[in-house]
Amino acid sequence: MSITKERTSELIQEFGLNSADSGNVSVQIAILTQRIRTITEHVKIHKKDHSGRRGLIQLVSKRRRLLNYLKRTEPKAYVELIAKLGIRK
């Protein structure tokens, strides 16, 4: 249910400032978004996986908090990120 190391490194390259910038808020949000999409597909197939559903809710909550932080500190970066990830209308 997790993402591969290769996909994680691709996301770090795409959203980070350099290849070692995994702590950047944008990178963290991108990685969480990828994990959320993966687990969402899993939960659609396995409807009785309640622990997976709980983990999904925790990831969504964590991403929401990070997005709120980014919106508060860097509104322009927030708008660009949600457009790039396609997570909001």
Backbone as CSV, one residue per row, in Angstrom:
resi,resn,N_x,N_y,N_z,CA_x,CA_y,CA_z,C_x,C_y,C_z
1,MET,0.802,-1.196,0.000,0.000,0.000,0.000,0.850,1.267,0.000
2,SER,2.150,1.118,0.028,2.983,2.313,0.020,3.498,2.563,-1.394
3,ILE,4.231,3.640,-1.543,4.773,3.968,-2.854,6.239,3.530,-2.895
4,THR,6.759,3.349,-4.094,8.118,2.860,-4.238,9.132,3.968,-3.977
5,LYS,10.359,3.552,-3.719,11.436,4.515,-3.491,11.687,5.348,-4.735
6,GLU,11.547,4.719,-5.887,11.760,5.436,-7.140,10.726,6.548,-7.317
7,ARG,9.465,6.238,-7.013,8.405,7.236,-7.142,8.612,8.372,-6.128
8,THR,9.054,8.002,-4.926,9.334,9.019,-3.918,10.451,9.942,-4.369
9,SER,11.506,9.381,-4.925,12.614,10.215,-5.392,12.189,11.085,-6.580
10,GLU,11.291,10.576,-7.436,10.761,11.398,-8.530,9.986,12.594,-7.983
11,LEU,9.178,12.360,-6.953,8.406,13.447,-6.356,9.322,14.470,-5.683
12,ILE,10.392,13.996,-5.052,11.353,14.912,-4.434,12.024,15.766,-5.500
13,GLN,12.393,15.142,-6.626,13.011,15.890,-7.726,12.048,16.930,-8.291
14,GLU,10.782,16.555,-8.425,9.806,17.428,-9.061,9.394,18.602,-8.174
15,PHE,9.186,18.352,-6.876,8.636,19.382,-6.008,9.662,20.010,-5.068
16,GLY,10.841,19.396,-4.927,11.850,19.934,-4.026,12.787,20.903,-4.708
17,LEU,13.608,21.537,-3.894,14.586,22.468,-4.437,15.794,21.728,-5.001
18,ASN,16.136,20.573,-4.405,17.204,19.714,-4.917,16.854,18.263,-4.610
19,SER,17.773,17.353,-4.912,17.462,15.927,-4.771,17.405,15.455,-3.324
20,ALA,17.916,16.259,-2.387,17.907,15.862,-0.983,16.893,16.656,-0.168
21,ASP,16.000,17.360,-0.820,15.063,18.251,-0.143,13.740,17.551,0.144
22,SER,13.785,16.505,0.956,12.567,15.745,1.241,11.745,16.359,2.367
23,GLY,12.265,17.345,3.077,11.546,17.951,4.177,10.706,19.149,3.786
24,ASN,10.838,19.582,2.555,10.078,20.717,2.066,8.583,20.408,2.159
25,VAL,7.781,21.386,2.530,6.340,21.180,2.711,5.691,20.709,1.410
26,SER,6.094,21.285,0.295,5.522,20.876,-0.992,5.830,19.419,-1.300
27,VAL,7.037,18.980,-0.984,7.420,17.582,-1.217,6.607,16.660,-0.316
28,GLN,6.462,17.043,0.945,5.690,16.217,1.876,4.243,16.081,1.417
29,ILE,3.666,17.171,0.940,2.282,17.136,0.469,2.169,16.255,-0.775
30,ALA,3.138,16.351,-1.683,3.111,15.532,-2.900,3.222,14.046,-2.568
31,ILE,4.090,13.700,-1.637,4.253,12.296,-1.244,2.981,11.795,-0.556
32,LEU,2.418,12.602,0.329,1.169,12.204,0.989,0.045,12.029,-0.022
33,THR,-0.018,12.904,-1.021,-1.054,12.802,-2.042,-0.923,11.492,-2.808
34,GLN,0.298,11.112,-3.142,0.520,9.854,-3.848,0.095,8.668,-2.983
35,ARG,0.460,8.701,-1.692,0.067,7.626,-0.779,-1.444,7.565,-0.617
36,ILE,-2.090,8.725,-0.540,-3.551,8.778,-0.401,-4.214,8.153,-1.618
37,ARG,-3.732,8.461,-2.798,-4.313,7.875,-4.019,-4.143,6.364,-4.046
38,THR,-2.982,5.877,-3.604,-2.729,4.435,-3.582,-3.661,3.735,-2.596
39,ILE,-3.760,4.281,-1.400,-4.592,3.647,-0.372,-6.069,3.772,-0.713
40,THR,-6.459,4.846,-1.385,-7.855,5.000,-1.805,-8.248,3.878,-2.757
41,GLU,-7.377,3.569,-3.698,-7.656,2.462,-4.623,-7.757,1.140,-3.871
42,HIS,-6.891,0.935,-2.881,-6.922,-0.284,-2.093,-8.239,-0.403,-1.321
43,VAL,-8.668,0.696,-0.705,-9.885,0.672,0.111,-11.126,0.488,-0.761
44,LYS,-11.083,0.956,-2.002,-12.218,0.732,-2.908,-12.392,-0.756,-3.196
45,ILE,-11.290,-1.472,-3.302,-11.343,-2.908,-3.588,-11.679,-3.699,-2.321
46,HIS,-11.000,-3.366,-1.210,-11.158,-4.091,0.047,-12.016,-3.253,0.995
47,LYS,-13.314,-3.373,0.860,-14.245,-2.513,1.583,-14.259,-2.747,3.090
48,LYS,-13.832,-3.918,3.542,-13.871,-4.211,4.973,-12.529,-3.955,5.669
49,ASP,-11.602,-3.333,4.980,-10.298,-3.010,5.566,-10.422,-1.712,6.356
50,HIS,-10.875,-1.837,7.590,-11.132,-0.653,8.402,-9.841,-0.010,8.898
51,SER,-8.807,-0.806,9.138,-7.541,-0.212,9.562,-6.909,0.570,8.411
52,GLY,-7.068,0.097,7.200,-6.592,0.851,6.040,-7.352,2.148,5.861
53,ARG,-8.647,2.094,6.108,-9.483,3.296,6.016,-9.076,4.313,7.090
54,ARG,-8.773,3.821,8.286,-8.348,4.708,9.369,-7.017,5.372,9.015
55,GLY,-6.092,4.588,8.461,-4.816,5.148,8.032,-4.997,6.195,6.943
56,LEU,-5.936,5.941,6.038,-6.233,6.898,4.975,-6.737,8.212,5.555
57,ILE,-7.615,8.135,6.526,-8.150,9.338,7.157,-7.034,10.109,7.866
58,GLN,-6.109,9.400,8.492,-4.986,10.059,9.152,-4.099,10.775,8.139
59,LEU,-3.842,10.130,6.994,-3.022,10.764,5.967,-3.699,12.007,5.399
60,VAL,-4.999,11.925,5.175,-5.735,13.083,4.656,-5.680,14.231,5.663
61,SER,-5.804,13.922,6.943,-5.742,14.949,7.983,-4.362,15.589,8.041
62,LYS,-3.331,14.771,7.927,-1.967,15.307,7.946,-1.724,16.210,6.743
63,ARG,-2.191,15.782,5.567,-2.041,16.605,4.367,-2.815,17.911,4.515
64,ARG,-3.995,17.853,5.107,-4.803,19.055,5.315,-4.065,20.062,6.200
65,ARG,-3.436,19.569,7.282,-2.673,20.452,8.162,-1.490,21.082,7.434
66,LEU,-0.789,20.292,6.633,0.340,20.835,5.870,-0.130,21.856,4.838
67,LEU,-1.259,21.589,4.198,-1.805,22.556,3.237,-2.222,23.847,3.923
68,ASN,-2.804,23.747,5.103,-3.164,24.952,5.850,-1.919,25.763,6.198
69,TYR,-0.852,25.083,6.593,0.410,25.761,6.903,0.962,26.465,5.667
70,LEU,0.968,25.762,4.547,1.495,26.339,3.312,0.643,27.526,2.865
71,LYS,-0.652,27.417,2.999,-1.550,28.514,2.619,-1.303,29.749,3.487
72,ARG,-1.021,29.514,4.754,-0.782,30.609,5.683,0.571,31.278,5.435
73,THR,1.606,30.500,5.105,2.943,31.049,4.970,3.278,31.496,3.550
74,GLU,2.862,30.718,2.547,3.184,31.034,1.154,1.951,30.807,0.271
75,PRO,1.060,31.783,0.210,-0.189,31.604,-0.544,0.026,31.321,-2.032
76,LYS,1.017,31.932,-2.640,1.258,31.714,-4.065,1.709,30.274,-4.334
77,ALA,2.610,29.770,-3.493,3.080,28.389,-3.633,1.932,27.406,-3.395
78,TYR,1.029,27.755,-2.488,-0.133,26.918,-2.198,-1.012,26.771,-3.429
79,VAL,-1.314,27.881,-4.081,-2.174,27.855,-5.269,-1.522,27.047,-6.387
80,GLU,-0.219,27.244,-6.583,0.494,26.495,-7.625,0.505,25.002,-7.326
81,LEU,0.720,24.648,-6.061,0.802,23.239,-5.684,-0.530,22.520,-5.861
82,ILE,-1.627,23.129,-5.423,-2.906,22.437,-5.556,-3.316,22.322,-7.020
83,ALA,-2.890,23.289,-7.839,-3.180,23.179,-9.268,-2.352,22.058,-9.897
84,LYS,-1.109,21.948,-9.491,-0.218,20.933,-10.055,-0.629,19.513,-9.630
85,LEU,-1.062,19.378,-8.375,-1.466,18.060,-7.876,-2.899,17.718,-8.216
86,GLY,-3.710,18.730,-8.497,-5.108,18.479,-8.821,-5.897,17.966,-7.638
87,ILE,-5.692,18.536,-6.462,-6.371,18.036,-5.268,-7.529,18.902,-4.829
88,ARG,-7.749,20.024,-5.503,-8.869,20.892,-5.165,-9.575,21.342,-6.413
89,LYS,-10.795,21.796,-6.240,-11.563,22.288,-7.385,-11.156,23.688,-7.733
